Amino acid sequence: MQKIYIGLIGLGTVGGSVARILQEHTDLIAKRAGVQICVKMAVVRDVAKYANFGIPVSANIEDVLEDEAISIVVELIGGIEYPFDLAKRVFAKNKALVSANKAMLAHHMRDLMECAKNAPIGFEASVCGGVPVIEVLRDSLVANHIVSFEGILNGTSNYILTQMFEQKMSFERALQEAQRLGYAESDPSLDVNGLDAGHKLVILAQLAYGIAVPMGDVLVEGIEGIVLEDLCFADEWGYRIKLLGIATLSNGTLDLRLHLALIPKDTYLAKIDGVTNALSVRGDCVGEVNLCGLGAGGDATASAVIADLVSIARCRNGAYPLPPFGFFESSDCATIKPKGEIESAYYLRFIVCNRSGVLAKITQILADCNISVNEILQKEKGGEVMIGLITYQTQEQHISKALCALAQLDFMQQAPYKIRIR
């Protein structure tokens, strides 16, 4: 049987799983690909560390780029600009590229589309690990206008929120548990500040709507600042709190944002717990399509990498079946809905001194900013009171004005905290 040789750039958790699965499932993958896919070399920083890994390793990336026998390069390293420069060099050598680098793709998708005009590229592993969300958006729903999609795109943050609510843990303790189990890095910044999920959201939006989305134009908020009481208040009102990626195209304007949201507990995404990722897509022909599965981990992500390898291998003698970046309609950038024009009901949380007149003052300032209150809950804690309330629908600009004024009041013990409601 014919062989296709690949070069791995990075042999960490995902790269190691790719190499192992290709070896363990050699016959199965060869049968489905029509060729045998073999790792010819891996590029690593520490050659001695991987000396007994079972495949040739090198510290010099040129050993992969200059090897004419290697036809596919698998990029599994972090960063933005260096991997992008590497991708351009891969295409210049007439090699195909498979990447799991969500940050590079989010910032440089349109540039990559230009560079990869005559070279196959696969990036299924960049979003939601082993869940084939890119294939579904780009290929399976090709007959649809995508009306909207919403998703839980980061397994670490979802695990933290799940543990906080189910085990009644603090944020800090749930994060420590995620790190102990390997779900969170020692530096969890990209998971908890929302940037990891924000990169995935931008990739999906560009595929869904065929237009470039500048990463800097997208509202991205994380899970910092949430406390157990927020989850408990939400539960009393019939909601769960999730870090939600949201995309809706209406009249040429894209409402694209990632932030915590209260969602009714009987809905699909509200029931997605732990490290699971999920995406709910609405097409004008097909209606609602729901996908879920493991969004991280070596084997799950390697599964998506190998799926791209098989697709490229099967199409090696012809054109890529569909454009890898979908169907961009213009070279223009998307018009993103301004943050101030977002309309939503809101959950607001205040920690205040336990004295009379506080609640009346809060509701008066909200009313002065055209915000009406729907529900209120209070919880006393020592000499303080935690107030949770839900507003009726209003614009973000009104909420921002009100919270700015409320933060100046002498009875406010912490800055007010808000979460939008879907």
N, C-alpha and C positions, 0 to 999 in steps of 0.2 A: 504494500500500500504506500502511496505517496506520502511524504512527510512535509509538514510546514514547521519552520523553526521560529521561535519567538525569543525575544530578549526581555527580561524583567528589569525594570528600574525600581528597585526597592524590594526587599525581601523580609519585610516585617510581618505583622499579623495577617494582612490580606495577601501579600506576595507569597508568604510561606504556604498559605492555604491553597492558592492557585497552583503552585508547584506540586503540592501533595495530591490534590484532587486530580490533576492531569496524570499523575503517575498511578494513583489508585483506580481511576476510572478510564484507563487508557483505551480499552476495547469498546466500552460504551460510547465514549466521546468520538472515537474514530469512526464508529458505525454511523453516528448521526452527522458528523461533519463531512464524511467522505474522504477524509485524510487523517493522518495521525499528527496531532499537535504536540510538539516537543519543545521543552525549554532548553535552549542552547547555551544561554548564559544569563546570569543575574548580576546587576551592578549594585554594590553595597558599599557602605563607608568602611566597615571593619571586616576585611577579608578573613582574618584569623577566626573571627567569631563564627563564620559560616563555612569554614574549611571542610567540615564533615557533613555538610547538608545534603550532599548527593548530586549536586549540579555544579558546573563550573561557575566561579564567581570572580569578579574583578572590581577594582575601585575606580576604573577608568571608563567613563561612559562612551568614549570613542571606540572601545572594543565591541560595543553593540552597534553603534551607528555605522561603523566602517565594515562590518561583517555582512557581505553580500548574501550569505545564506539566510540571514535573519530577515524575514519579510514583515513581521509584526512586532512592534514595540509596545510593551505594557507599562504604562507610567503609573506608579503607585506611591508617589512622594507628595509632600505637602508644598504649600507656597503658591504664589501666583505668577510672578514674572519669570522666574527661572524655568518652571515647567512649561510656560507658554513659549519661551525661546527654544526649549527642547523640542516641543511639538513642531515648531516651524522647521527645525533641522531634520526631524523624522520625515516630514513630508518632502523636504528637499532631496532626501535620499530615496524617494519613491517607496517608502515603507508605510504600512498602515499603522494606526495608533489606537490603542485602547486605554482609556483613562478613567480613574475613579476620583479625579481631582475636582470637587465641586466648586472650590473657590476660583480656580483658573477658568472653568467653564462659565461661571456666573459673570465674571469680569470681561471675558474675551470670546464669548460665543460667536459674535458676528465676525471678529477677526479670524477665528478658527475656521469659520465657514468659508471665508475667502481663501485661506491657505489650503484647505482640504478639498478643493474643487475636484481634483483628480485622484484623490487618495481616500480610501475608506477610513472612517473613524467610528469608534463605539464608545459610549459613555453611560451605559445602563447602570453601572455600579456607582455612579456619582450621586444618585438620589434613591433613598429608601432601600439601600442594600440589595437584597435578593428579590424585592418586590418589583415586578416588571412595569413600573409606572411610565417610563419613557417610551417603551414599545407600545403601550396602550394609547398614550396621548398622540404619538407621532404616526403610528401605523394602524392600529385597530380602529381608531375613531376618525380616520381620514375623511369619511363622508360627512362628518358633523362640524357645525359651528360649535365651539366650546362656549357654552353660556357662562359657566362658572366652575370653579373647583375649590375645595377646601381640604386641608390635610394636616395630620399630625406628622411632622417631618423630622423630628429629633427624638430618638428613643431614650436618651439619657434624661432629658427634661421631663418626658412623659413618665419615666420610672420614678423620678423624684416626686412629682405631683401625686402619683398613685400611692407611693409609700407614705407620704405625708398624710393623706386622707385615710387610707385603710389602716395604717399602724399608729395614727395620731402622733406622728413624728414632727420635729422641727425641720425647717429647711436644711439647716446645717447637718443634722444627724442623717437625713435622707441622702444628702450629697455624699457624706462619708461612706454610707452603705453602698452607694453606686460606685464609688471609687474602689471599695474593698472587693466588689464583685467584678471589677474590670469594665463596668459600663461607662465610667467617666475617667478621663485622664487625670493625672496629678495636677495639671492646670486645666480646669474645666471651663475656662472662660468662654470659648466658642459655643459650648453647649448651653450654658446658663444665660449668656447675653443675647442669644437668639441668632447670632451670625451664621452658625452652621446651617440652621433651618432656613435662614434668609437666603443663603446661596442656593439652596435647593429650590426654594420658591421661585427665584428669578429664572433658573434653568427651565422649570416647568412652564412658567408664564411665556417665555420666549418660544417654546415648542408649541404651546397651546394656541397662541395668538399670532405667531409668525412675524413678530416685530421685536426689535432690540429694546431691552429694558436696562437703563443705567442703574447699576446697583445702588448708587448714592441717592437715587430718587425714591427709593422704597422705604416705607416705614418699617423698621425692625426693632422690636422690643423683646426682652427676655423674661426670665422668671425671677430675677432678683427682686427682693422686697416682699415677695409673697409670704404670708404666715399661715399657720394652721387654721386660725380663726376665719380667714377668708374662705377656705374650702368648706368649713363647717357652716358659715352663713349661707354660702351658695347652696349647700345641700338642703338646708331648711326651706329655701325658696324653690327647690326642684331643679337645681343646676349642678353640673360638674364644671370644673375649671381645667382648660386645656391650652397648651401653647399651639395656636392655630395659624396656619398659613391660609390666606384668603385671596382669591382672584376673581374679579367679575368685570367683564367688558360691557360697557353700556354707552351708546352714542359716541363711540370713538375714544372714550376715556376709560382707562384701566384703573379700577380700584384694587390695588395690590398692596398687601400689608401682612405683617407677621407680628402677633402679640398674644398675650393671654386673653382668653375669652370665656365668659360664662355661656355654656350651651345646655339646652334642656337635656336632662339625664336619660330620657327615653330615645334620644337620637343615636344614629350609628356611631358617630365619632366620640360621643360621650362615653361609650362602652369600651373604647380602646384603651387598655391599661398596660402597665409595665413598659418594657422596651419595644413594644410593637409600634410600627409606623402604619399609617393608613392614609388613603386618598379617596375622596369622594368627588367624582367628576360628573357634571351634567352637560350632555350634548343635546342639540336640538332634535336629533333623530332618535337617539338611543335612550334618552332619559338619563336616569342616574346610574352610574357604574361605581361600585365600591371595591377597593383593593386594600388588603392589609397583609402584614407579615413581618418577619424580623428585619429591622432596618439597619442593623449594624452587626459587627462580629466578622471574624475571618472567613468562615465557611459561607455565610449568607452573601457577603459581598463578593467573594470569589466565584460563587455561582453565577452572579451577573457578569463578572469579567469573562468567564468562560463562555457564557452565552454570546457575548460579542465576538469572541474569538471564533466560535463556530459559525456565526453569521458571516463574518469576513472570509473565513476559509471556504464556505460553500459558494460564495460569490466571487472567488478569486479569478475566475475566467470571464467574468462579465461585470456589468454595472452593479453598484450597490442597489438593492431592491427599491428602496425609497430614499429620498435625500436624508442623510443622517441628522440634519438639523431641522427637519420638517420643511415647511413651506413659507419662507419669509416673503412677505408681500411687498416690502419696500425697504429702502435703506434708512428710513427715518426711525427715530426713537419713539417709544410709546409715550403718550400723554398720561401721566400718572395723576390720579385724583389728589389734590392737595390735602394734607393732613387736617387742616382746619375745617374742611368741608365734609369730613366723615360724619355720617349720621348714625346714631346708635342710642340705645338705652345704656346706662352706665351703672356699674357697682362702684360705690365710693366707700372708703374706710377711713375713719378718723379715730385717733387716740387723744382723748381730751381730759382735762381736769374734771373731777367729779363735783360739779357745782351747778347751781340752778341757772337757767337761762341759756345754757350752752347750745342745746338742740335748737331752740328758737332762733338763735343768732345764725346758726349754720343754715337752717332752712330759709331764713330771710335773705342771706347773701345769694343762695342758689336761686331764689325767686327773682332777685334783682338782675340775675344773669339769664333770665328766661328759662330756668330749669325747674321742672315740677318733680316732686318726690312721690314715688309710688309705694315703696315699702321701707320699713325701718326696723332694725334689730339692735339691741344694746346688750353689752356684757360688761359687768363690773369686774375690775381686777385691781385690788389694792385701792389706792386713792385715785385711780384712773378709770375711765369708761371707754370701751371700744364701741364705736357706733358704726354699723354697717347699713347702708341704704342703697336702694335702687331708684334710679330716676326714670322718668318717661323719655321717649325719644328726643334727642337734641343733637346739636352740632358740636363737634370737638372744640371749636373755637370758644363756645360758651362755657364748656367744662373747664378749659384751660384758664379762662379769665376768672371763673369762680374759685378754682383751686389756688390760684395765685393770691387772691384776696384772703381766702381762708387760712392760708399758710402763715399770714402775718398776725393772726389773732393770738393774744397772750395765753389763752387756755389750750392751744394746740400743742401737744407734747411731741408729736412727730409730724413730718410732712404728710399731707393727705395722699392717699393711694387710690388709683383708679384701675378698673378693668372693664373693658367693653363687653357688651352682651350681644350675642348673635340671635 
